[in-house]
Amino acid sequence: MILVIVTVFLGAVAYLLGSIPSAVWIGKSFYGVDVREHGSGNAGTTNVLRVLGVKAAIPVFAVDTLKGLLAALAACLIPGIDHNTEAFGIVKIVYGLLAITGHMYPVFAGFRGGKGVATTLGVAVAIQPLGALAALVVFMLVFALTRYVSLSSLCAGLSFPLVVIFLLHEPMLSIRIFVVVVCLLLFYTHRKNIRRLLDGVEPKTSFKKKTA
């Protein structure tokens, strides 16, 4: 019974960690701006970069990534859980997904959040670090060539399951399912960006502050 209570409690903590609206709090506290009212309207790193500049975007990215990482690793706090089992991997995935959900629908910011790319990166690092590193490299390469954050995120998301399943030969079924779900989730949350990319109207991203 205690084990169940601890597991559920840590799941709630994972969601609350994900709900920390770093983009909203940093924007309001230091710039007097709610980034959700400007740019794309998302409370995430990309919109902060476009609206407030790189100095604001760096801590937002760091916090959003860290909360995903810590949420997934909260599974390590469950008493007596064997870290080499499928059950442990499943709990980490569930906690990670709760954090991503918290970022997208944060209880601390009226359930209006971001797309969860940075938080997903943190979760991925906790669950499959080599696959996450490969996806990050893909993101940076595509961004360097195109300056499209959305396209870079989509390519990174697509590369994640391909690397994990076909190159790293991940043995755990739960993790193989997770990386596919992450890819599908990224494509779903970026469906408007995909349409803009196809129409040739997706804005490129620079590191210069833009006026709201």
C-alpha positions as CSV (number, residue, x, y, z in Angstrom):
1,M,0.0,0.0,0.0
2,I,2.8,2.4,0.9
3,L,4.6,1.6,-2.4
4,V,1.4,2.5,-4.3
5,I,1.1,5.8,-2.4
6,V,4.7,6.7,-3.0
7,T,4.4,5.8,-6.7
8,V,1.3,7.9,-7.2
9,F,2.7,10.8,-5.1
10,L,5.9,10.9,-7.3
11,G,3.7,10.9,-10.4
12,A,1.9,14.0,-9.1
13,V,5.3,15.5,-8.4
14,A,6.4,14.8,-12.0
15,Y,3.3,16.6,-13.3
16,L,3.9,19.6,-11.0
17,L,7.6,19.7,-12.1
18,G,6.5,19.8,-15.7
19,S,3.9,22.5,-14.8
20,I,6.6,25.0,-13.8
21,P,6.0,27.7,-16.5
22,S,9.5,29.0,-16.8
23,A,8.8,31.0,-20.0
24,V,5.8,32.7,-18.4
25,W,7.5,33.4,-15.0
26,I,10.8,34.6,-16.5
27,G,9.0,36.8,-19.1
28,K,6.7,38.4,-16.5
29,S,9.3,38.7,-13.7
30,F,12.2,40.2,-15.7
31,Y,10.6,41.6,-18.9
32,G,7.0,42.4,-17.9
33,V,5.8,40.3,-20.8
34,D,3.6,37.3,-21.0
35,V,5.1,35.5,-24.0
36,R,1.8,33.7,-24.6
37,E,0.4,37.0,-25.8
38,H,3.1,37.5,-28.4
39,G,4.7,35.6,-31.3
40,S,3.4,32.1,-31.7
41,G,1.6,32.3,-28.3
42,N,3.5,29.3,-27.0
43,A,5.2,29.3,-23.6
44,G,8.4,27.7,-24.8
45,T,12.0,28.4,-25.6
46,T,11.5,29.2,-29.3
47,N,8.8,31.8,-28.7
48,V,10.9,33.3,-25.8
49,L,13.8,33.5,-28.2
50,R,11.8,35.3,-30.8
51,V,10.0,37.7,-28.4
52,L,12.6,38.3,-25.7
53,G,16.0,37.2,-27.1
54,V,18.6,34.7,-26.3
55,K,19.4,35.9,-22.7
56,A,15.8,35.0,-21.7
57,A,15.7,31.8,-23.9
58,I,18.7,30.1,-22.3
59,P,17.4,29.8,-18.7
60,V,13.9,28.8,-20.1
61,F,15.5,26.0,-22.1
62,A,17.6,24.9,-19.1
63,V,14.7,24.8,-16.7
64,D,12.4,23.1,-19.1
65,T,15.0,20.4,-19.9
66,L,15.9,19.9,-16.3
67,K,12.3,19.5,-15.2
68,G,11.8,16.7,-17.7
69,L,15.0,15.0,-16.6
70,L,14.2,15.2,-12.9
71,A,10.6,14.0,-13.4
72,A,11.7,10.9,-15.2
73,L,14.4,10.2,-12.7
74,A,11.9,10.5,-9.8
75,A,11.3,6.8,-10.5
76,C,14.6,6.1,-8.8
77,L,13.0,7.3,-5.5
78,I,10.5,4.4,-5.4
79,P,11.6,2.1,-2.6
80,G,13.0,-1.2,-3.7
81,I,12.5,-0.8,-7.4
82,D,14.9,-2.7,-9.6
83,H,16.5,-0.4,-12.1
84,N,17.2,-3.2,-14.5
85,T,13.6,-4.2,-15.0
86,E,11.0,-3.3,-17.6
87,A,8.8,-2.0,-14.7
88,F,11.4,0.6,-13.8
89,G,11.5,1.7,-17.5
90,I,7.8,2.0,-17.7
91,V,7.6,4.1,-14.5
92,K,10.2,6.5,-15.8
93,I,8.3,6.8,-19.1
94,V,5.0,7.5,-17.3
95,Y,6.6,10.1,-15.1
96,G,8.3,11.7,-18.1
97,L,5.0,11.8,-20.0
98,L,3.3,13.4,-17.0
99,A,6.0,16.1,-17.0
100,I,5.5,16.7,-20.7
101,T,1.7,17.0,-20.1
102,G,2.4,19.4,-17.3
103,H,4.5,21.6,-19.6
104,M,1.8,21.6,-22.2
105,Y,-1.1,22.1,-19.7
106,P,0.6,23.7,-16.7
107,V,-1.6,24.0,-13.6
108,F,0.5,27.0,-12.5
109,A,-0.3,29.0,-15.7
110,G,-3.9,28.4,-16.5
111,F,-3.2,25.2,-18.4
112,R,-1.7,27.3,-21.3
113,G,1.8,26.0,-21.9
114,G,4.2,25.1,-24.7
115,K,4.9,22.2,-27.1
116,G,7.2,20.4,-24.7
117,V,10.3,20.0,-26.9
118,A,12.9,20.9,-24.3
119,T,11.0,19.0,-21.6
120,T,10.8,16.0,-23.9
121,L,14.6,16.3,-24.4
122,G,15.1,16.1,-20.7
123,V,12.9,13.0,-20.4
124,A,14.7,11.4,-23.3
125,V,18.1,12.0,-21.7
126,A,16.9,10.2,-18.6
127,I,15.5,7.3,-20.5
128,Q,17.8,6.8,-23.5
129,P,20.7,9.2,-23.3
130,L,22.6,8.1,-26.4
131,G,19.4,8.3,-28.5
132,A,18.7,11.8,-27.0
133,L,22.3,12.9,-27.9
134,A,21.9,11.7,-31.4
135,A,18.6,13.6,-31.8
136,L,20.2,16.7,-30.4
137,V,23.0,16.5,-32.9
138,V,20.4,16.2,-35.7
139,F,18.5,19.2,-34.3
140,M,21.6,21.4,-34.3
141,L,22.7,20.3,-37.8
142,V,19.3,21.0,-39.3
143,F,18.9,24.3,-37.5
144,A,22.4,25.4,-38.6
145,L,21.4,24.7,-42.2
146,T,17.8,26.0,-42.2
147,R,17.2,28.2,-39.1
148,Y,13.8,26.5,-38.8
149,V,13.3,25.4,-35.2
150,S,10.2,23.5,-36.1
151,L,11.9,21.6,-38.9
152,S,14.9,20.9,-36.7
153,S,12.6,19.5,-33.9
154,L,10.7,17.3,-36.4
155,C,13.9,15.9,-37.8
156,A,15.3,15.3,-34.3
157,G,12.0,13.6,-33.3
158,L,12.1,11.4,-36.4
159,S,15.7,10.4,-35.8
160,F,15.1,9.5,-32.2
161,P,13.2,6.2,-32.8
162,L,15.3,5.3,-35.8
163,V,18.6,5.6,-33.8
164,V,17.2,3.9,-30.7
165,I,15.5,1.0,-32.4
166,F,17.7,0.3,-35.5
167,L,21.2,1.5,-34.4
168,L,21.3,1.1,-30.7
169,H,19.0,-2.0,-30.7
170,E,17.2,-1.0,-27.5
171,P,16.1,-4.2,-25.8
172,M,13.3,-2.8,-23.7
173,L,9.9,-2.9,-25.4
174,S,8.6,0.0,-23.3
175,I,11.4,2.3,-24.4
176,R,11.0,1.3,-28.0
177,I,7.3,2.2,-27.7
178,F,8.2,5.4,-25.9
179,V,10.6,6.7,-28.6
180,V,7.9,6.1,-31.3
181,V,5.3,7.9,-29.1
182,V,7.7,10.9,-28.7
183,C,8.1,11.1,-32.4
184,L,4.3,11.0,-33.1
185,L,3.7,13.6,-30.3
186,L,6.2,16.0,-31.8
187,F,4.6,15.7,-35.2
188,Y,1.1,16.2,-33.6
189,T,2.1,19.3,-31.6
190,H,3.9,20.8,-34.7
191,R,1.0,20.1,-37.2
192,K,0.5,23.9,-37.7
193,N,4.2,24.3,-38.3
194,I,4.2,21.5,-40.8
195,R,1.4,23.3,-42.7
196,R,3.4,26.6,-42.7
197,L,6.6,24.8,-43.8
198,L,4.7,23.3,-46.7
199,D,3.2,26.7,-47.6
200,G,6.6,28.4,-47.3
201,V,5.5,30.8,-44.6
202,E,7.1,29.3,-41.5
203,P,9.3,32.0,-39.9
204,K,13.0,31.4,-39.4
205,T,14.6,32.0,-36.0
206,S,17.5,34.3,-35.3
207,F,19.3,35.2,-32.1
208,K,18.3,38.8,-32.1
209,K,15.6,40.1,-29.8
210,K,12.4,41.0,-31.6
211,T,9.9,43.6,-30.5
212,A,6.6,42.2,-29.4
